[in-house]
Amino acid sequence: MNRFNINYINDLLNGKLSLEGYNHIMSVVGYYTKINQWPVSVIMPEKNRDSRWEKEDYEELVQQYFEWLLVKGKLNYVHKVPDSYRSYYFLQLLMSFVSDKIAEYQKTTGVSYSAIRKITLEILEERFRKEERAEKIFWSGGDIVTEDTLVAPDLEECIRSLPKVAITANIKHLKPHVKNCLLSIFEMYQFPIEEETLIKSVYNLFDQSQFHTAQFQSYNSNLDIETESNNNYKSQVDSLVLNLSAIDCQIFLSYLFVNEPPSLDALASKFNLPKSTLHSKIASFKKKIASIYIPVNQDDGILFLKNVHDVLDKIANQ
């Protein structure tokens, strides 16, 4: 079970969600929690990151998801989403909700210095060379090391060009990234490095800016969609409206892009067409929408549908 049932979604939207529907939604949420390995501490901060998910944790996740949908106004445009697309749409909403929770969690905790320090020391002990000088510990990598620290260049300058590791919600394990940072540092710097200086250098190679600029990120994300995705929509929208008549566009606008869709009887009377013809046209168009474009998130989906609406409106009024 990896998709939300459209009937239960519509029940939720109408405020008539049954216990069976609630259990279905919780089951789908649980499925994606497991395959994405979301840490329970994102939802329950008082719990350890590695704690096992319990039933009450899943219930809390679903409850917070519902609250997020309402508070963020994510349901305001659902009426514009075709039924055939709503299941996927709600899945994207879930992914966005959890991404928000992870970003919020990372914003307060980030990747802590102590976590990087612990992992760095583990890796250093496993494969790098250690020596003590004047009651300080130094580390070096490989066999080719220049011992004369008096001629050593500035470490920060040497590793300035190294690429940073962007900390995102997709990173599940830090150790491989810490290891790569150490290898890169020792490749660029052929001198022993004092332990705390080395750990600080590794820590600074982790880019956590996206978690410390959440407001900017949210704005920038929307801006990216507005400026870049609009260009990407053109080919899909052009394909969607290909060979549509002005009447076709008026039908779709009257039924799919209104707060309260009219009955097929009313639509048939308005356009002087058989109900079967209208039903076929609408069903075919909804299916085409779902097959032509798969959005990256809910904002992308809404913007795509807005573009579809604008083009339909233009053709309808030609």
C-alpha positions as CSV (number, residue, x, y, z in Angstrom):
1,M,0.0,0.0,0.0
2,N,2.0,3.0,-1.2
3,R,-0.6,5.4,-2.5
4,F,-3.4,7.4,-0.8
5,N,-6.9,6.1,-1.7
6,I,-8.7,8.9,-3.5
7,N,-12.0,8.1,-1.7
8,Y,-10.4,8.5,1.7
9,I,-8.7,11.7,0.5
10,N,-12.1,13.1,-0.6
11,D,-13.6,12.0,2.7
12,L,-10.8,13.9,4.5
13,L,-11.5,17.1,2.5
14,N,-15.2,16.8,3.2
15,G,-14.6,16.3,7.0
16,K,-16.0,12.8,6.9
17,L,-12.9,10.7,7.3
18,S,-13.8,7.3,8.8
19,L,-11.7,5.2,11.2
20,E,-11.0,2.9,8.2
21,G,-9.9,5.9,6.2
22,Y,-7.7,7.2,9.0
23,N,-6.0,3.8,9.4
24,H,-5.4,3.7,5.7
25,I,-3.7,7.1,5.7
26,M,-1.6,6.1,8.7
27,S,-0.6,2.9,6.9
28,V,0.6,4.9,3.9
29,V,2.4,7.4,6.0
30,G,4.1,4.5,7.9
31,Y,5.1,2.9,4.6
32,Y,7.0,6.0,3.4
33,T,8.4,6.6,6.9
34,K,10.1,3.2,6.7
35,I,11.4,3.3,3.1
36,N,12.8,6.9,3.6
37,Q,14.2,6.0,7.1
38,W,12.8,9.2,8.6
39,P,14.2,9.5,12.2
40,V,11.5,9.6,14.9
41,S,13.2,12.5,16.5
42,V,12.1,14.8,13.7
43,I,8.5,14.4,14.9
44,M,9.3,13.7,18.6
45,P,12.4,15.8,19.4
46,E,12.6,14.4,22.9
47,K,13.4,11.0,21.4
48,N,16.8,9.8,20.3
49,R,17.4,10.0,16.6
50,D,17.9,6.2,16.5
51,S,14.8,5.3,18.5
52,R,12.3,2.9,17.0
53,W,9.0,4.1,15.7
54,E,6.0,3.2,17.9
55,K,2.3,3.3,17.0
56,E,1.8,6.5,18.9
57,D,4.7,8.1,16.9
58,Y,2.9,7.3,13.7
59,E,-0.3,8.7,15.1
60,E,1.5,11.9,16.1
61,L,3.1,12.2,12.6
62,V,-0.3,11.9,11.0
63,Q,-1.8,14.4,13.4
64,Q,0.9,16.9,12.7
65,Y,0.6,16.3,9.0
66,F,-3.2,17.1,9.2
67,E,-2.4,20.3,11.2
68,W,0.3,21.3,8.8
69,L,-2.1,21.0,5.8
70,L,-4.6,23.3,7.5
71,V,-2.2,25.8,9.0
72,K,-0.2,26.2,5.8
73,G,-3.3,26.4,3.7
74,K,-2.2,23.5,1.6
75,L,-5.8,22.5,1.0
76,N,-6.9,25.8,-0.5
77,Y,-6.2,24.7,-4.1
78,V,-7.1,21.1,-3.9
79,H,-10.3,21.7,-5.7
80,K,-8.2,22.5,-8.8
81,V,-6.4,19.2,-8.7
82,P,-8.0,16.5,-10.8
83,D,-9.2,13.4,-9.0
84,S,-6.8,11.2,-10.9
85,Y,-3.9,13.4,-9.7
86,R,-4.9,13.9,-6.0
87,S,-3.3,10.7,-4.7
88,Y,0.1,11.7,-6.0
89,Y,-0.6,15.3,-4.9
90,F,-1.2,14.3,-1.3
91,L,2.0,12.2,-1.4
92,Q,4.0,15.2,-2.4
93,L,2.3,17.2,0.4
94,L,3.5,14.5,2.8
95,M,7.0,14.7,1.5
96,S,7.0,18.5,1.8
97,F,5.7,18.3,5.3
98,V,8.4,15.9,6.4
99,S,11.0,18.0,4.6
100,D,9.8,21.1,6.5
101,K,10.1,19.1,9.8
102,I,13.6,17.9,9.0
103,A,14.6,21.4,8.0
104,E,13.2,22.7,11.3
105,Y,14.9,20.0,13.2
106,Q,18.2,20.6,11.5
107,K,17.9,24.3,12.0
108,T,17.9,23.9,15.7
109,T,20.3,20.9,15.9
110,G,22.1,21.0,12.5
111,V,25.0,18.7,12.2
112,S,26.6,19.4,15.6
113,Y,30.3,19.9,16.0
114,S,30.4,17.1,18.6
115,A,28.9,14.7,16.1
116,I,31.5,15.6,13.5
117,R,34.3,15.4,16.1
118,K,33.2,12.0,17.2
119,I,33.1,10.6,13.7
120,T,36.3,12.3,12.6
121,L,38.2,10.8,15.6
122,E,36.9,7.3,14.8
123,I,38.1,7.5,11.2
124,L,41.4,9.0,12.2
125,E,42.1,6.1,14.6
126,E,41.1,3.6,11.9
127,R,43.4,4.7,9.0
128,F,45.5,7.8,9.6
129,R,48.9,8.4,11.3
130,K,49.0,9.9,14.8
131,E,51.9,11.5,16.7
132,E,52.2,13.7,19.8
133,R,54.2,16.9,19.8
134,A,54.5,19.3,22.8
135,E,51.4,17.7,24.4
136,K,49.4,18.1,21.3
137,I,48.2,15.4,18.9
138,F,48.9,15.7,15.2
139,W,47.5,13.6,12.3
140,S,48.8,13.0,8.8
141,G,47.7,11.0,5.9
142,G,49.7,8.7,3.6
143,D,53.5,8.1,3.6
144,I,54.5,11.4,2.0
145,V,54.5,14.0,4.7
146,T,56.6,17.1,5.1
147,E,57.7,17.2,8.7
148,D,59.0,20.7,8.8
149,T,55.9,22.6,10.0
150,L,57.9,25.9,9.9
151,V,57.5,25.9,6.1
152,A,53.9,24.7,6.2
153,P,51.5,26.9,4.2
154,D,48.3,28.1,5.8
155,L,45.9,25.2,6.1
156,E,42.8,27.3,5.5
157,E,44.2,28.7,2.3
158,C,45.1,25.3,1.0
159,I,41.7,23.7,1.5
160,R,39.7,26.8,0.5
161,S,39.0,25.4,-2.9
162,L,37.7,22.0,-1.6
163,P,34.0,21.5,-2.4
164,K,31.7,21.7,0.6
165,V,29.3,18.9,1.5
166,A,25.7,20.2,1.4
167,I,23.8,18.9,4.3
168,T,20.3,18.0,3.1
169,A,17.4,15.9,4.3
170,N,18.6,13.2,2.0
171,I,21.9,12.6,3.9
172,K,21.3,9.6,6.2
173,H,24.9,8.7,7.2
174,L,27.6,11.3,7.9
175,K,30.6,8.9,8.2
176,P,31.3,8.5,4.4
177,H,31.2,12.2,3.9
178,V,33.5,12.9,6.9
179,K,35.9,10.3,5.5
180,N,35.9,12.0,2.1
181,C,36.6,15.3,3.7
182,L,39.6,13.9,5.6
183,L,41.0,12.3,2.4
184,S,40.6,15.6,0.5
185,I,42.3,17.6,3.2
186,F,45.3,15.3,3.4
187,E,45.6,15.2,-0.3
188,M,45.8,19.0,-0.5
189,Y,48.0,19.4,2.6
190,Q,51.1,17.4,3.0
191,F,51.9,18.4,6.6
192,P,50.9,17.0,10.0
193,I,47.7,18.8,11.3
194,E,46.9,19.5,14.9
195,E,43.9,17.4,16.0
196,E,41.4,20.2,16.9
197,T,42.4,22.3,13.9
198,L,41.8,19.3,11.7
199,I,38.4,18.6,13.2
200,K,37.4,22.2,12.8
201,S,38.5,22.1,9.1
202,V,36.4,19.0,8.5
203,Y,33.4,20.6,10.2
204,N,33.8,23.7,8.1
205,L,33.6,21.6,4.9
206,F,29.9,20.9,5.8
207,D,27.6,23.4,4.3
208,Q,24.6,23.8,6.6
209,S,23.5,27.1,5.2
210,Q,20.1,25.8,4.0
211,F,19.1,24.9,7.5
212,H,20.2,28.3,9.0
213,T,18.4,30.4,6.4
214,A,15.0,28.6,6.4
215,Q,13.1,31.8,5.6
216,F,15.3,32.7,2.7
217,Q,15.2,29.1,1.4
218,S,11.5,29.0,1.5
219,Y,11.3,32.3,-0.5
220,N,14.1,31.2,-2.8
221,S,12.4,27.9,-3.5
222,N,9.2,29.6,-4.6
223,L,11.2,32.0,-6.7
224,D,13.1,29.2,-8.4
225,I,9.8,27.6,-9.3
226,E,8.3,30.8,-10.6
227,T,11.3,31.8,-12.7
228,E,12.7,28.4,-13.9
229,S,9.8,26.0,-14.0
230,N,7.6,28.4,-16.0
231,N,9.9,27.7,-19.0
232,N,9.7,24.0,-18.3
233,Y,5.9,24.0,-18.3
234,K,5.6,25.3,-21.9
235,S,6.1,22.0,-23.7
236,Q,3.9,20.1,-21.4
237,V,1.1,22.7,-21.5
238,D,1.4,23.0,-25.3
239,S,1.0,19.2,-25.6
240,L,-1.9,19.2,-23.2
241,V,-3.9,21.8,-25.1
242,L,-3.0,20.6,-28.6
243,N,-6.1,20.4,-30.8
244,L,-8.4,21.7,-28.1
245,S,-11.2,24.0,-29.3
246,A,-12.4,27.1,-27.6
247,I,-15.5,25.2,-26.5
248,D,-13.3,22.4,-25.0
249,C,-11.4,24.9,-23.0
250,Q,-14.5,26.6,-21.8
251,I,-15.8,23.2,-20.6
252,F,-12.7,22.4,-18.7
253,L,-12.5,25.8,-17.1
254,S,-16.2,25.6,-16.1
255,Y,-15.8,22.1,-14.5
256,L,-12.2,21.7,-13.3
257,F,-11.1,25.2,-12.3
258,V,-14.0,26.4,-10.1
259,N,-14.6,26.1,-6.4
260,E,-17.9,24.2,-6.9
261,P,-18.1,22.2,-10.1
262,P,-21.5,22.2,-11.7
263,S,-23.4,19.0,-12.4
264,L,-23.0,17.3,-15.8
265,D,-26.7,18.1,-16.4
266,A,-26.1,21.8,-16.0
267,L,-22.9,21.6,-18.1
268,A,-24.7,19.7,-20.8
269,S,-27.4,22.3,-20.9
270,K,-24.9,25.1,-21.0
271,F,-22.9,23.7,-23.9
272,N,-25.7,21.8,-25.6
273,L,-23.8,18.6,-25.5
274,P,-24.7,15.0,-24.4
275,K,-23.6,14.2,-20.8
276,S,-21.7,11.2,-22.1
277,T,-19.7,13.4,-24.4
278,L,-18.9,15.8,-21.6
279,H,-17.9,13.0,-19.3
280,S,-15.6,11.5,-21.9
281,K,-13.9,14.9,-22.6
282,I,-13.4,15.7,-19.0
283,A,-12.2,12.2,-18.0
284,S,-9.8,12.2,-21.0
285,F,-8.4,15.6,-20.1
286,K,-7.8,14.7,-16.5
287,K,-6.0,11.6,-17.4
288,K,-3.9,13.5,-19.8
289,I,-2.9,16.0,-17.1
290,A,-1.8,13.2,-14.8
291,S,0.3,11.5,-17.5
292,I,1.9,14.6,-19.0
293,Y,3.5,16.3,-15.9
294,I,4.7,14.9,-12.5
295,P,5.5,17.9,-10.2
296,V,8.5,17.9,-7.9
297,N,6.4,19.2,-5.0
298,Q,3.0,20.7,-4.2
299,D,3.9,24.3,-5.1
300,D,5.2,23.0,-8.5
301,G,2.0,21.2,-9.1
302,I,-0.1,24.2,-8.2
303,L,2.0,26.4,-10.5
304,F,1.7,23.9,-13.3
305,L,-2.1,23.9,-13.0
306,K,-2.1,27.7,-12.9
307,N,-0.3,27.7,-16.2
308,V,-2.8,25.2,-17.6
309,H,-5.6,27.5,-16.5
310,D,-4.1,30.5,-18.1
311,V,-3.6,28.8,-21.4
312,L,-7.1,27.3,-21.4
313,D,-8.5,30.8,-20.6
314,K,-6.5,32.3,-23.5
315,I,-7.8,29.7,-26.0
316,A,-11.3,29.9,-24.7
317,N,-11.5,33.6,-25.3
318,Q,-10.0,33.6,-28.8
